[in-house]
Amino acid sequence: FIESMKSLGYPGDGLSMESFRTPHFDTVASCMRWLLPRYDPEVQLHGDVSTEEGRIAFLKSAGRFMFLKTRMKLNLRSLYMADSNATAELLQVSTLLEQAIASASSEKVCENFVFLFLTTLFKRAFDVKAARSLVLEIIKAGATLYDDLATEMQLQGERNMAASTNTDIEQIENLVREGTDSLLQTVSSVEQQQHSCEKDEKSLSITHEKRKVELERCKKRLSVLENVRPAYLDEYEVLQSELQRLFGVYLEKFHNLRWLESQLETHNQEEQEKLQESFAMMKRLQQQLQDEVISVKVSIVLFLLRLATELTNPSRRGSEWK
């Protein structure tokens, strides 16, 4: 920072790191009063820094100016400390100014700063997400500004009305007292809630410790049980092996039984088919016998009819005999 200020031509000869080893706000104010007019000669900073309110107003005006001109957010708390932490914030301002002067010395300081800011911005790696977020912030800021300007006329009338009316000190004191009472009630209720939360936290911590002790006890018991071999385990292993052997025998007999049942079913089906075929053959033979009996009966009846006819007509019989 000291070298940067010297390269910019800071007139103070007593500026050194010893100036910032102990808090010295006048040195910080002097550096700020010399640097900020290089950005804009018409900058207006708070003049009195002998009081605490004056120093705060000075830093606020300087921080607002840098944010509006360069979008740079300064850590006002570090600047107020006026020690070695303040040099980091002052270094940002001096470095940017030094780069602006080096980029275009023929132009004005404000134009140089804008040019340097834009060139450094576009020389950096272009981030699409950052650009989009910046565009969204600009749009939101514009919309907020538009809404604020829409209500400015009404707010201006209310401000004028409030400024023209006489202020009643007693009424203001009553309002402040009421606000203080409500705030104290809110604080007391929050303190009660905090006290109850602390009680709940203590009870939960006690319960947690109890559960933790129980868990450790259960883990130890489990490890003991895992390492102990029961007395009946040998008999259990013998019975398990015997059960596996019996299951193999059962499985073999079950498969054999299923095979025999399938064979029996096949044999019964074949016998049933043979029986049905024999029944069909017997029916055919019976039908043939019935047909032959009927034909024999018909032949006998025809013979008897013929014989009866011959007996009733002897002349015809004699002629037939001749």
BELURPE-V115080 format. One line per field, one symbol per residue. psi: psi as a letter, one per 30 degrees, with the letter a starting at -180 (. if undefined). burial: I if it has 16 or more other C-alpha atoms within 10 Angstrom, else O. A space follows every 50 residues. Layout:
psi->???
burial->???
This chain:
psi->eeeeeeffhkfkfgjlfffgfkkjfeeeeeeefeeeffejfgkjlkekgf leeeeeeeeeeeeeeeeeefgkjkjfeeeffhafffeeeeeeeeeeeeee efejfflleeeeeeeeeeeeefflkkjeeeeeeeeeeeeeeeeeeeeefe geeeeeeeeeeeeflkkjeeeeeeeeeeeeeeeeeeeeeeeeeeeeeeee eeeeeeeeeeeeeeeeeeeeeeeeeefkklegeeeeeeeeeeeeeeeeee eeeeeeeeeeeeeeeeeeeeeeeeeeeeeeeeeeeeeeeeeeeeeeeeee eeeeeeeeeeefieeeeeeee.
burial->IOOIIOOIOOOOOOOOOOIIOOIOIOIIIOIIIOIIOIIIOOOOIOOOIO OOOOIIIIIIIIIOIIOOOOOOOIOIOIIIIIIIIIIOIIIOIIOIIIOI IOOOOOOOIIIIIOIIIOOOOOOOOOOOOOOOOOOOOOOOOOOOOOOOOO OOOOOOOOOOOOOOOOOOOOOOOOOOOOOOOOOOOOOOOOOOOOOOOOOO OOOOOOOOOOOOOOOOOOOOOOOOOOOOOOOOOOOOOOOOOOOOOOOOOO OOOOOOOOOOOOOOOOOOOOOOOOOOOOOOOOOOOOOOOOOOOOOOOOOO OOOOOOOOOOOOOOOOOOOOOO
